[in-house]
């Protein structure tokens, strides 16, 4: 019974919180005296989840699933009845907590048991009231404060670097979704998708979204494709390339702060960036020191909102190096195409002044919801032509880029990856358009949605299931396993609607669940709002397994991978016939994703669509003298 209770407690925490290994859940339970909700409080505080909604609909659904999974893990004879019991008792927890003696508590439990049995006999078990969490969290909060007063040594609690890094990356990924929504549909599909993925970093002197757009436009001007061929697409990569540029932005942000303030550790820089929401204007109070302007008062922002920073850094720290040198370190850490040129663009006071003027003229810095127009982009691009980086030493900036040289073997690999991308592009675009058409017909609204861009895909949902069907090879070429669905994020514009100021509204983010074996069968979509990274999260076991946690899922709508699959895993059952029951274990998912979190591959498979139009084949180039090595990974410590 002790072992079963322990297994249930661990299952509760690992189901409620994503990317929580079993060993870490055990450590939190140990610090919380085996109280699961107190342990949850410690995790929320330790991870810095300041916006966690203790009683939100997402949390209620997640806690209910976690209780059911805990019952399964502890081998409870009737998990569903246990969940119903907690639903019935949840509004009366204060009364139970204040019972004067054991006899009163036993009487309450007997009364509760009678109610549950009556519900079971009458067939109304599934009609129990919703789980109420307000009293549960209040009682756990008071217990958590008593535990905190014991001053638990930090060495006894698990490290949180991986959790902080993941939350910061999710924040940055959200900025890229906003930037995609700001760019005009035609220009984004035909011109700027490559520059955004290869040089649209979120660091700079403006808001993160504005920095992404400015860096994208500047990269397109200065580093065009060698052959100048435009690629028009409806899907910007799958998820890897967009995640990679977010990772590189994170490396640039951390390197900027640690270069400016050498006494600041990387973990402290991560905490500061989390509190500042990846905005250098907030993270560095001296960002504009010495410049002839302070347009928005950013240099006077306080450090008091940041947790766990050394006292010397609370607004009184003096930077050791200038902004220009720090931007050079950021560009190098982010593997920019030309770090020196970007250093000159972002670090020169003259360039920063022009960037502010350009961004103000097109309302980039006002937080306006409307998308930019082609004319707005032209204004910013023209201003960038007069920035100092554009007149940088011409020996370091080639007017006509030289094509990259590939061996026949490398070119063959690029060709296959290019073909794989376009096959996936055709499949996914057809599915998304069908799901969006169904949504438009179902809503019967005057305003219809039209696809803007697809920005996240996971085709490996609802599986694996062994199959000899040749159709499987289309989306899962390397194994004979079949997956029934795919999860997709895309942006869509609402035609015929206007915002309050008369401008067109920004595209809306959608989530779609589509069938892999038919366009109309089981395919649907729904608008979603990305939850804040330090708030409660919607879990999907399939997307977490494929490291596609960056796909935004709906909070209240059911989908494959949300609840039932977690319960099957805790029963020790395979999700599909012929699949391995150990395929989706919690620790296996965590190990895979934590090992991939630090990596930013130089080239992903989806980069092949740019490489194949930007290279030549040379028969006389050996493997040891290749001018371009495809898919060479690297890791930053």
N, C-alpha and C positions, 0 to 999 in steps of 0.2 A: 504493500500500500504506500509506503514511503517513496519507493522508486516510481510508482505510477503517478503520485502527486507531483514529484519533481519533474517528470516528463511532461505533465500537463502544464506546469508553470512555465517551463522553457518554451513549450509549443505556443503558449499564449503570447509571449513576448516576441518570438521570432515570426509569428503570423502578423502581429500588430505593426511591427517596424520592419521595413525592408532593409536588406543587407546587414542583418544582425546575426553574427555567427553564434552557434550554440555556446561556445566557451564564454563569449562576452555576455550573453544572457545569463549564464550561471553566475558570473561575477557581479552583475547588477542585482540579482536575486539575493546573493550573499550579503551585499551591502544593505539591502532593504529588508533584511530579516524574513526573507521568503514571502514578502507581500508583493504580489504582481503589479498592483497599481502604483505602489510606492516606487518599485523598480522602474515602471514606465515614467514616473515623474523624474527620476534620476536620469534616464536616457534623454528625455526631452530637454532637461536643463544642461546636461553634459554636451549634447549635440548643438545647443544654441537654437532650438526650435521655438523662437519667441512668438510666432504666430499660430502655434498649434491650437486648433479649435477643439476644446475638450468636449463640447456638447454638439458639435456640428453633425449634419447628416452623414458626412463621410466617416467621421469618427465612430458614430453609433453603429453604422453598418460594419465597420472594421472590427470593433470590439465584439459585436455579436458573432462574427465569423471566428474571431480569436477564441472566444469562449467555447464555441462548438469544436474547434480544432483541439483545444486543450482537453475537452472531454474525450475526444477520439484518441488522443495520445495517451491519456490515462486509462484507456480501456473501460470507460463508463458504459454500463449496460444499455443506457438510453440517452445518448447525447442530446437529441432534440428535446426531450422532456426536461433535461437539465437547463437548456437555454430558456425554455418557457418558464421554468421556476425562477430564474434570475430576472426575467422580464417582469414577472409578477411582484417580486420582492423589491425591485430596484427603487420604487417610489417610497419605500418604508425603511430605508437603511438607517436613518437617524434613530428611529424607534428601536431597531434591533441593537444598534450600537450603545444605546442608553438603557438597555434592559438591566434591572438591578441585580438579578441573580440567574443562576443556571436554570432554575425551574421555569422562569418566565421565558427564557430563550427557547427551551424545549417546547413550551406551549405554542410559541410563535411558529416554530418549525413544523409542529404537528398541524397547525391550522393551514400553513402553506401547503403541506403535503396533501391535505384534504382537497384544497382548491385545485391543485394540479391533477389529482386523480379524477375529480369531477369533470375538469376540462377534457381529460383524456377519454373518459367514458362517453361524454357527449359529442366527441369529435370536434371540439373547438380548440384543440391544442395550437393549431396554426393561426388561430384568431386572437392570440394573446396580444396585449398592448405592446407598444414599442418600448425598447429598452431605454430607461431614463438614467443618464450618467451624471447628472449634476451633483447628487448627494454622494455618489461613489468617488468622484474626483475631489470633492470637498474633504471627505474623510481621509482619502489618500494624501491630500495636500498637507493636512495637519500632521499626519504620520511622517510625511517626507521632511517636513521642517524639523521634527524631532531627530530624524536620522541625520539631517544636515548639520544639526547642532553638535553632533558627535565628532564633526570635522574628520570625515573619512579621508585618509591619505590618498592623494591622487594616484599613487603607485598601485593602490588596490583596485582602481577602476580602469576599465579598458581605455586604450588611446583612442582619440577621436580624429586623428589627421585624415583618415580615409573618408569619414563621414563629412568633415568640414570641406574637404576637396570636392566631394560629390555634390554637396549643397551649393558650393560656389560655382561649379560647372553648370549645374542646373539653372542658376541665376543667369549666367552668361548665355546659355543656350536660349533662355527666354528672350534676351536682347536680340538674338539673331532672328527669332521668329517675328519680333516687332520690326526689325529692319527689312525682312522680306516683305512684310505687309506694307511698308512705306514706299518701296520701290514700284514704279509703274509696271504693269503686267508685261507689256511688249518689250520694254528695255531689259527687264529682269530675265525673261525667257531667252532673249536673243543675244544679250551682250554682257550683262553684269554678273551672271551666275558664276563664271569662272573666277573673276577677280574677287568676289566675296569669299569664295572658298579658299583662295590662295593668299589673299593679303588683306581681307576685310577684318582687321583686328579691332577689338572694342576699347583699347586703351588710347588715350590722347587727352587733349585739353577741353573736350566737349563732353556732353552726355554720352554714355556708352553706345546708345543706338545711333547718335549722330556721328560718333567716331567710326562706327562700322561703315556707315554710308560714305563718309569722307574718304576713309582709307580704301574703300572699294573703288570709288571713282578715280582716286589718284593712282591706284595700282593698274587700273585699266588704261589710263593715259600713258604710263611710263613703262609698263611691261606687257605689251600686247603679244598675241600669239605670233610665232615666227612666220607662219604662212598667211596670217591675217584672215583666216577662214572663220566665219561665224557659225556657231552651233546653236540651233533653236531647240529647246526642250520644254516639257511641261513638268518635269520632275527634277528637282535640284538634288542630285545624288540620291542615296537612300537615307542613311543616317550617319554613316561613318565619317564622311568628309565634313559634314556640318559640325559633328562632334569634335573632329580634329582641330578645326580652326578655333573652336571654343577652348580646347585644351591649350593650344598655343597662346591664345590670349591670356589664359590664366598664368602660364609661365612668364609671359611678358609683364603682367601686373605684379607678380611676386618679385621678379627680378628688379623691377623699377623701384619698389619700396625698399628692398634689401640693399640696393646700391646707394640709394639716397641716405638710408639710415643703417649703417653697418652693424649696429648693436641689435637690430631687430632680427629675430630668428624667423625662418620660413613659416613655422606654425603661428607665430604672432602676426606675421603679415597676412596669413590666411584668415585669422580671426578679424583683423582690421578690415580686410576686404569684404568679408561677410557682413560686418556691421555697416560698411559703406556701400553695400550692394554693388561692388566692383566698379565704383566711380572714383577715379583718381582725384577729382576735385574735392571729394570728402575725405578720402584716405590720406592724402598728403596736404596738411594745412598750409604748407609753404609752396604749393605748386606754382602760384603766380607771383611769388616774391621776386622783386627786382624787375618786374615787367611794368611797362608804362601804363597799365590799366588793371582794373579789377572789376570787370563788367558786372558780375553777378554776386559778388561778395563771397565767392567760394573759399577764398583764402582765410576767411574768418570763421569757418565752420568748426564746431567743437569736436573733440575726441571723446567726450564724456559718454557717448552712446555705445562705445565699444567695451566688451567684456574681456577680462583676463589679459590686459595689456600692462606692461611695466609702467610704474609711476612716471619714470623719466620721459615716457612717450605721450603723456596726456597733455598735449598741446604745447609743451615747452621744449620739445626736441628740436635741435637745429640740424638741418641736413648737412651731410659731409661733402656732397658733390652737387653740381648743378643739375638742372632739369635736362639739359642737352645730353650730358653723359649718361644719365639714368635712362633716357629714351634709347640711347645706343645699346645699353645692356638689355633693355626690354626687347628691342628688335632682334638682337642676336639670340636671346633665349627663345624667342618665338619663331626662329628660323625664317626670318623675312627674306625675300628674294634679294634685297639690297639694303642691309641694315643702316649703312651710312646715309643713304638717301632718305630713309624714313626718319632717322635721327635729325636730319636737317629740317625736314618738314614739320615735325612735331615739337622740336626743341628751340627753334628760332623764334624770338619775340615777334618779329615782323610777320612770319608765317602764321603764328597763332592769332595775331590781330586780324589778318585777312580771313582766316578760317572762321573766326567769330562773326565778322561782318557778313560773310557769305551765308553762314548758317542762320543768322538772324534775318537775312533778307528772304529766305525761303521757309521761315518758321520752324527750322529744325530744333531749335533750343526751347521752344515754347511748350513742347509736349502736345502739340496739335494732333488730334486723332486722324485727320485726313491724310491720304497718301500724297506723295509728291507727284508733280507733273513732269513731263519731259522738259518743259521750260525751266522748272526749278533745278533739275539736274544740270541743265546747260549753264545756269548761273554759277553753280558751285564749281563745275568743271572749268569754266573760264577763269574763275578766281584762282583755282589750283595751278593754272598755267603760269601765274605770276608769283607763285611761292618760291622761296629760295631753292628748294630741292629740285625744281625743274631746271635750274641753271647749274646744277652740280657738274663736277668734272665730267666732261663728255667721254673720257676714257672708261669711266665706270658705268656709263649709261649708253647702251647700244641703240642707235636709231632703228636698225633692222636686226632684230634678234636672230642669232644663228640657230638653225634647227639642231636638236639634240641627235646624237649619233647612237644607233642601236645595232646590236648584232642581229642576225637572223633569228636566233633563238629567243632573244628578248622581244623582238618585234612580234614574233608568233604569240608570245604570252600576252603582249599588249593587245594584239588583234582579238584574241579569244575573250579577254576581259571587256573589250569594247563591244563585242557582239553580245556578250552576256548582259551588259547594261542596257542596250537598246531592246533586247528581248524583254527584259523586265520592265523597261519603260513602256513598251506597247501593252503588256499585260495589265500593269497597274493603272495606267491612264484610262483604259477601257473600263476597268472595274470602278474606278472613282467616278467617272462621268455617268455610269449607269446608276450608282448609288445616289449621286447628286440629283440626277433627273427624277429618281423615285422620291427623293426628299421634296423637290419642288412641286411635284404633282400631289403629294400627300398633304402639303401645307395649304394648298389652294390660295396662295398669296399673290397679290399684284406684282410685288417685287420678287424676282427670281435670282437665284445665286448662280454665278458662273465661276468656273475654276480659275484660280489665280496661279498657284504653284503647289506642287506636292513636295512636302518637306520631311517626310519620315515614313519608312516602310519596314515591316517585318512580315515576311511571307511564311514564316515557320510557326504558325499558330494552330492549335488543335492537332497535336501529333507528338511524337512520331508513331506511325502505324505502317508496318511492313506492307509493301505493295509491289506488284510486278507491272503495274500500269505504266506504259511509256510516257504518259502525260506528266508523270511526276518529275521527269528529267527537266522539264521546263524551268522550274523554280528551285529544284533541289538536285543539282546535277551530280553530286559526288556520292550520294547514298540512295538506296532503294526505298527509303522511308517516305511516307506520304503525310502531308499536312493539309488539313481541310480548310483553313481560313488564313487570312492575312489581316493585320492591323495597319492602318494608314492614317497619317496626319496630313491635311492639306488646308490651304487657305483659299477662300472663295469670296468674291465680291458680290454685293447685293445690288442688282441692277434696278435703277429707277428710284432709289432712295437718296435722300440728302440729310446731312446733319444740320444742327441749329444754325450754323454760320453759312449755310448754303453750299458747303464743299461736300464731295463724295466721302462717305465713311470708309474707314480702313477695312480691308478684307477680314473676314471672320475665320477663326481657326475651327476646323472640323475634325472629328474622329470618325473613321469608317471601319466597319468589319465586313469584309467581303469574302465570298467563297472562292477558293482556288480552282474550282472545277465547274464554273459557270458564272456568267456576268450578273444575271439577275437573281440567281438562287441564293437565299440567305444573306443578301448584301443590304446594308443600311448605313446611314451616317447621321450624325447629330452634332450640333455646335458644342464646343467645349471651351472652358476658361482655364488656362493653366493655373494650378495652385502654386502658391509661393513655396520655394524650396524649404523654408523653415516652418512650414505648416504641415498639416496632415496630408498623407499621400495616398492615392489610389493605386492598388497593387494589381499587377498582371503577371502571373507565373511564367507565361510564355515569353513575354517581352523582357522580363528580367533575365531569363535563361539565355536569351540571344543577345544580352547586353544592349537591349533597345529600350532601356528605362527612360530615354529621352522622348519617347512617344507619349503624348498627353492623352490620357484616358478619361472618359466621362465619370463624374462623381457619383451619380445616382442611377445611371442606366446600367443594366446587366450586360455582360459580354463574356465570351469564352476566355477563361483564365483568371476569373476574379475570385470566386468562392468555392465552387464545387471541386475544382482541381486541387486546391490546398487541402481539402478534406480527404481526397483520395490519397494524396501523398502521405498524410499522417496515418492513414490506415495501412500504409505499405502496399498499396495497390498500384499497378501500372495504369497510366491514364488511357492507353489504347492497346488494343490487341497486338501482341507481338513486340511491344516496347519494353524497355528496361525499367523496372520500378524504381531504380536508383537514379534515373535520368534527371529528375527534378528535385533532388534533396536540397534543403536550405543551404547547408554548408558548401555543397558543390557549386551552387549558384554564386554564393558569396566569394568563394575562392577564385572562380573564373573572372568575375567582374572586377575584383580588387586587383588581380594581376594585370588586367587590361586597362585599368584606370589611368596609370601613369604613362601609358604609351601613346605616342603621336607618330604614326607611320609616315615616312617621307612620301610614300605613294600608296594610295588605296586602289582597289580594283576599279572603282568608279572614275578615278583620274584618267583611265585609259582613253576616255572620249576626248580628252584634251591632248594627251601624249601622242596619240596616233596621228593627229593633225599637226604635230609640232616636232616631228622627228624624221630622220632619214636612215636608210640601212647602209651599212658599210661592211663589205665582206672582209676587208683587211684589218678590221679592228678586233683584237683578241679580247678575251674575257678580262685579262688583267689591265687592259688599257681602255676599257669602255668609258666614253665620256658621259654616259648616263646609265645608272644602275637602277633598274626598276624594282620597287618594293623593298627597299633597304630600311629596316626598322631602326629606331633609336629610342633611348630612354633618357630622361633627365632626372638626375638625383636631386 
